[in-house]
Amino acid sequence: MIINKHIMRTTNEKQVLQQIVNAGPISRSQISRNLCLNKVTVSDIYSQLLHEGLIREVGHGVSTRNGGRKPVMALLNVGYGYVISINILRSRFSMITCRLDGRSDNYESVSTRDVDLTTVLDMIDERIANTIAASDSRLLGIAFGLDGVIYENQILSAALKGFKSFDLAEIF
């Protein structure tokens, strides 16, 4: 079986990051052992993640029984960015901003009773813009939930009038 080297690299990057998220603080050598990956591969991916700011070094671990240098330990940089989640219901929408460790920074619930769809979307857009302007880290994604049926980013049916056949991903 032939494996595309770009697919393999992407898979390795995800696995290394997952090790840091789930087992951190963790050293490069421990990641290499856990994943059965070459130390050079792990060090290269580690350096890339560190350069991007997605991980951070948090000091030194304990050296082996044989001595040697103490390993440098890494953790996920939870300040790297945030995600905005928006839940649109029949008469209100709620918006929450979460860091990479799942902690929420703010929550807001807004009534949309007697408001048309265009105004609701403008209200959401304004709040997203205000959140971005007030933050010193980067927006990594926006997630929408709504009372309805969605297939391949197309809203097939929704409790809120006017949303049918609407593409939120295209707008936001």
C-alpha positions in Angstrom: 0.0 0.0 0.0 1.4 3.4 -1.0 0.9 6.2 1.6 1.1 9.8 0.5 3.9 11.4 2.5 1.8 14.6 3.1 -1.0 12.5 4.6 1.5 10.7 6.8 3.0 14.0 7.9 -0.5 15.4 8.7 -1.3 12.2 10.7 1.9 12.4 12.6 1.3 16.1 13.4 -2.1 15.3 14.8 -0.8 12.4 16.9 2.0 14.5 18.4 -0.3 17.4 19.2 -2.8 14.9 20.7 -0.1 13.5 22.9 0.8 17.0 24.2 -2.9 17.8 24.8 -3.7 14.5 26.5 -0.5 13.6 28.4 1.1 17.0 28.9 3.4 18.2 30.2 5.4 15.7 28.1 8.8 15.5 26.6 9.7 14.9 22.9 11.4 11.6 23.8 8.2 10.3 25.6 6.1 11.3 22.6 8.5 9.4 20.4 8.2 6.3 22.6 4.4 6.5 23.0 3.8 6.9 19.2 6.7 4.7 18.0 7.9 7.5 15.8 11.4 8.5 15.0 12.8 11.1 17.4 13.8 13.4 14.5 10.3 13.3 13.2 8.8 14.2 16.6 11.4 16.9 17.1 10.7 18.5 13.8 6.9 18.5 14.4 7.5 19.7 18.0 9.6 22.6 16.8 6.9 23.6 14.2 4.2 23.6 16.9 6.4 25.6 19.2 7.2 28.1 16.5 3.5 28.5 15.7 2.7 29.1 19.3 0.3 26.2 19.6 2.4 24.6 22.4 4.7 26.1 25.0 7.6 24.8 27.0 7.0 24.6 30.8 10.4 23.6 32.3 12.4 20.5 32.7 11.4 17.0 33.6 13.4 14.4 35.5 16.5 12.8 33.7 16.7 9.1 33.3 18.5 6.8 35.8 21.5 6.8 33.5 21.8 10.6 33.8 21.9 12.9 30.8 20.1 16.1 30.2 16.7 16.8 31.8 14.0 16.7 29.1 12.1 19.9 28.2 8.4 19.5 28.9 5.6 20.9 26.7 1.9 21.7 27.2 -0.8 23.0 24.9 -0.8 26.8 24.8 -4.5 27.4 25.8 -4.1 31.1 25.1 -3.3 30.4 21.4 -6.9 31.0 20.4 -10.6 30.6 21.0 -13.7 29.2 19.4 -17.1 30.9 19.3 -20.2 28.7 19.6 -23.6 30.1 18.6 -26.9 28.4 19.3 -29.8 29.8 17.3 -33.3 29.0 18.7 -36.8 30.1 17.8 -36.8 33.3 20.0 -33.2 33.8 21.0 -29.6 33.0 20.3 -26.8 32.3 22.7 -23.1 32.8 22.2 -20.2 31.4 24.2 -16.5 31.9 23.7 -14.2 29.0 24.7 -10.5 28.6 25.0 -8.6 25.5 23.8 -8.9 23.9 27.3 -12.7 24.2 27.2 -13.0 27.1 29.7 -15.5 29.7 28.7 -14.5 33.4 28.7 -18.0 34.8 28.2 -21.6 33.8 27.6 -24.5 35.9 26.3 -28.1 35.1 25.5 -30.0 37.5 23.3 -33.8 37.6 22.6 -34.8 37.6 19.0 -38.5 37.7 19.6 -40.3 39.9 16.9 -37.0 40.3 15.0 -36.5 39.4 11.4 -33.8 37.0 10.1 -31.6 39.8 8.6 -31.6 41.6 12.0 -30.7 38.4 13.8 -27.8 37.8 11.5 -26.6 41.4 11.9 -26.8 41.0 15.7 -24.7 37.8 15.6 -22.2 39.4 13.2 -21.9 42.5 15.5 -21.2 40.3 18.5 -18.6 38.2 16.6 -16.8 41.4 15.5 -16.9 42.8 19.1 -15.5 39.6 20.4 -12.6 39.5 17.9 -11.8 43.2 18.6 -11.7 42.7 22.4 -9.5 39.6 22.2 -5.7 39.5 22.1 -5.7 35.9 20.8 -7.0 34.6 17.5 -10.3 33.2 16.5 -9.9 29.6 15.4 -13.4 28.8 14.4 -17.1 29.4 14.7 -19.6 26.7 15.4 -23.4 27.0 14.9 -26.2 25.0 16.4 -29.8 25.5 15.5 -33.2 23.8 16.0 -33.6 22.1 12.6 -32.1 19.7 10.1 -28.8 20.4 8.4 -27.1 18.4 5.6 -23.8 19.3 4.0 -24.0 22.8 5.5 -27.4 23.4 4.0 -30.3 24.0 6.3 -33.1 21.8 5.2 -35.6 22.9 7.8 -35.4 25.2 10.8 -37.7 26.4 13.6 -36.7 30.0 12.8 -38.5 31.3 9.7 -36.3 32.2 6.7 -33.5 29.8 7.5 -34.5 27.1 5.0 -31.8 26.6 2.3 -29.6 29.1 4.1 -25.8 28.6 4.2 -24.4 29.9 7.5 -20.9 28.6 6.6 -20.8 30.8 3.5 -21.9 33.9 5.4 -19.7 33.6 8.4 
